[in-house]
Amino acid sequence: MTDDTLDGRAPLPLRPNSLREQIRESIRTQLQHGEIGPEDRLVDVDIANKLGVSRMPVREALLQLVNEGYLVGTTRGFVLPTLSLKDIKDIFEVRKLLEPRAAANAARNLTAESEAALREALARAKKAHAVRDFDELAAANRLFRATWLAAEPNWRMAATIQRFVDQVQIVRLGTLDDPETQDIVVEGLEKIVNAFIRRDAAAVEALMMAFILDAERSFFTGHAKRQQPDLAHERRTGA
């Protein structure tokens, strides 16, 4: 986290009647971008001082994020939850149940503006992939997801999916710097976007399921690879 503003960008004027929601959205955006890490501790008084607002709306925003599963409260502030492998597997299971159907609904309701945004997301993803720009690829992926979720007419479904995606994304961002994973992401995005453009709901549903399965495999494969050096060290040292 930066010291100047809550999210490192020029702060927007905060309207009194929406302070809590604006603060919540600012923190949630940082979580999505990986700007808040496991070592960061969010303290309501500190955030309030940075924003020049009272403590109460900040605390309300943080408690809402706790209720949504983004944060957990401690005696010294709010931190990211520690997700076990089972937690992550469970979240992927929920996503597999919800996202394919929701994406199919979105394909049936896609507007010209949404199609243009999906095309932009794909173009940005391809460009980022060509130069191995991890941050831009992640941003393109977020644009893709936000666009099709906005086209889902069932806003409760969309909000639920977004929460589960964000919770996994916090720990999955580390896998997107792997070239093989980037290849899979861009290839999957291209197939799904083309199906959206055709308004082919059945194809979108099938491709979204495949996309989530690929994401799940890449996460657990990456996790296993990261554990190998630790195991080798333990064998050498007898730890």
C-alpha positions in Angstrom: 0.0 0.0 0.0 1.2 3.5 -0.6 1.4 6.3 2.0 -0.1 9.2 0.1 -3.6 7.9 -0.7 -5.5 4.7 0.0 -4.9 3.2 -3.5 -1.9 5.2 -4.7 -4.0 7.3 -7.1 -5.4 10.8 -6.8 -8.3 10.5 -4.5 -11.8 11.3 -5.8 -14.0 13.7 -3.8 -15.9 11.5 -1.4 -19.7 12.2 -1.2 -21.0 12.1 2.4 -23.9 9.8 1.6 -21.6 7.2 0.0 -18.4 7.3 1.9 -18.6 3.7 3.1 -19.3 2.3 -0.3 -16.6 4.4 -2.0 -14.0 3.3 0.6 -15.1 -0.3 0.3 -14.8 -0.2 -3.5 -11.3 1.5 -3.3 -10.0 -1.3 -0.9 -11.7 -4.0 -3.0 -10.0 -2.7 -6.1 -6.6 -2.8 -4.4 -7.3 -6.4 -3.4 -8.2 -7.3 -7.0 -5.0 -5.7 -8.3 -2.8 -7.5 -5.7 -1.8 -4.2 -4.2 -2.6 -5.4 -0.7 -0.5 -8.4 0.4 -0.6 -10.9 3.2 1.9 -8.8 5.2 -0.3 -5.6 5.0 -2.5 -4.7 7.9 -5.4 -2.3 7.4 -6.2 -0.1 10.4 -9.3 2.0 10.2 -7.8 5.0 12.0 -4.8 5.1 9.6 -7.1 4.9 6.5 -9.4 7.6 7.9 -6.5 9.9 8.5 -5.2 9.4 4.9 -8.6 10.1 3.4 -9.4 13.0 5.8 -12.7 11.4 6.9 -14.1 10.1 10.1 -13.3 6.6 11.4 -16.8 5.2 11.3 -17.4 4.9 7.5 -14.0 3.3 7.1 -14.7 0.8 9.8 -18.1 0.0 8.3 -16.4 -0.5 4.9 -13.8 -2.9 6.4 -16.5 -4.9 8.3 -18.5 -5.2 5.0 -15.4 -6.6 3.3 -15.1 -9.1 6.2 -18.7 -10.2 5.7 -18.0 -10.7 2.0 -14.9 -12.8 2.7 -12.3 -10.4 1.5 -10.7 -9.6 4.9 -10.6 -11.0 8.4 -10.5 -9.0 11.6 -7.7 -9.2 14.1 -6.9 -7.3 17.4 -4.5 -5.2 15.4 -6.5 -4.4 12.3 -7.8 -6.2 9.2 -5.8 -8.6 7.0 -6.2 -10.9 4.1 -7.7 -14.3 4.9 -5.4 -17.3 4.9 -7.0 -19.7 2.4 -6.2 -23.4 2.6 -5.9 -25.5 -0.5 -9.3 -26.9 0.4 -10.8 -23.4 0.6 -9.4 -22.7 -2.9 -10.7 -26.0 -4.3 -14.1 -25.2 -2.8 -14.2 -21.8 -4.4 -13.3 -23.3 -7.8 -16.2 -25.8 -7.3 -18.7 -22.9 -6.7 -17.3 -21.0 -9.7 -17.8 -24.1 -11.9 -21.4 -24.3 -10.8 -22.2 -20.6 -11.4 -20.0 -19.0 -14.0 -20.7 -21.1 -17.1 -24.5 -20.5 -16.8 -24.0 -16.9 -16.0 -21.8 -16.4 -19.0 -24.4 -18.0 -21.2 -27.0 -15.6 -19.8 -24.6 -12.7 -20.5 -24.1 -13.9 -24.1 -27.9 -13.7 -24.7 -28.0 -10.1 -23.3 -24.8 -8.7 -24.7 -25.0 -5.2 -26.1 -22.9 -3.6 -28.8 -21.1 -1.6 -26.1 -20.3 -4.8 -24.1 -19.0 -6.4 -27.3 -16.7 -3.5 -27.9 -15.4 -3.8 -24.4 -14.8 -7.5 -24.8 -12.9 -6.9 -28.0 -10.8 -4.3 -26.2 -10.0 -6.7 -23.4 -8.9 -9.3 -25.9 -6.7 -6.9 -27.8 -5.1 -5.7 -24.6 -4.5 -9.3 -23.4 -2.8 -10.2 -26.7 -0.6 -7.1 -26.7 0.4 -7.7 -23.0 1.1 -11.4 -23.8 3.3 -10.5 -26.7 5.6 -8.4 -24.4 5.1 -10.6 -21.3 3.5 -7.7 -19.4 2.0 -9.4 -16.4 0.2 -6.4 -14.9 -1.5 -5.4 -18.2 -2.6 -9.0 -18.8 -4.2 -9.1 -15.4 -5.9 -5.8 -16.1 -7.2 -7.1 -19.4 -8.5 -10.2 -17.7 -10.3 -8.0 -15.1 -11.9 -6.0 -17.9 -13.1 -9.1 -19.6 -14.7 -10.4 -16.5 -16.2 -7.1 -15.4 -17.7 -6.7 -18.9 -19.5 -10.0 -19.2 -20.6 -10.0 -15.5 -22.2 -6.6 -16.1 -24.2 -8.2 -19.0 -25.6 -10.9 -16.6 -29.2 -9.8 -15.9 -29.2 -11.6 -12.5 -27.1 -9.1 -10.4 -27.1 -11.3 -7.4 -25.5 -14.1 -9.4 -22.9 -11.6 -10.8 -22.1 -10.2 -7.4 -21.7 -13.7 -5.9 -19.4 -14.7 -8.8 -17.3 -11.6 -8.4 -16.7 -12.2 -4.7 -15.5 -15.8 -5.3 -13.3 -14.8 -8.2 -11.7 -12.0 -6.2 -11.0 -14.3 -3.3 -9.1 -16.8 -5.5 -7.5 -14.0 -7.5 -5.8 -12.7 -4.4 -3.7 -15.9 -4.2 -3.8 -16.8 -8.0 -2.1 -13.6 -9.2 1.3 -15.3 -8.5 0.6 -17.9 -11.2 -0.1 -15.4 -14.0 3.6 -14.6 -14.3 4.2 -18.1 -15.6 4.5 -18.0 -19.4 2.6 -21.3 -19.9 -0.3 -20.0 -17.8 -0.3 -16.7 -19.8 -0.6 -18.8 -23.0 -3.6 -20.7 -21.6 -5.3 -17.5 -20.4 -5.0 -15.6 -23.7 -6.0 -18.7 -25.7 -9.0 -19.2 -23.5 -10.0 -15.5 -23.6 -9.9 -15.4 -27.4 -12.2 -18.4 -27.7 -14.7 -17.1 -25.2 -14.7 -13.6 -26.6 -15.3 -14.9 -30.2 -18.2 -17.0 -28.8 -19.6 -13.9 -27.1 -19.4 -11.9 -30.3 -21.3 -14.7 -32.1 -23.9 -14.6 -29.3 -23.4 -18.3 -29.1 -24.6 -19.0 -25.5 -24.0 -22.7 -25.6 -20.4 -22.3 -26.8 -19.8 -19.6 -24.2 -21.1 -21.9 -21.4 -18.8 -24.8 -22.5 -15.8 -22.6 -23.0 -16.2 -20.8 -19.7 -16.2 -24.2 -17.9 -13.0 -25.1 -19.8 -11.5 -21.8 -18.8 -12.2 -22.3 -15.1 -10.9 -25.8 -15.2 -7.7 -24.5 -16.8 -7.4 -21.8 -14.2 -7.8 -24.5 -11.4 -5.2 -26.8 -12.9 -2.7 -24.0 -13.4 -3.1 -22.8 -9.8 -2.6 -26.3 -8.3 0.2 -27.2 -10.7 1.9 -23.9 -9.9 1.5 -24.5 -6.2 3.0 -28.0 -6.4 6.0 -26.6 -8.3 6.5 -23.9 -5.7 6.6 -26.6 -3.0 9.3 -28.7 -4.6 12.3 -26.4 -3.7 11.0 -26.4 -0.1 10.8 -30.1 0.0 14.3 -30.5 -1.5 15.7 -28.1 1.1 14.1 -30.1 3.9 15.6 -33.3 2.6 19.1 -31.8 2.4 18.9 -30.2 5.8 16.9 -32.8 7.6 14.4 -30.1 8.6 
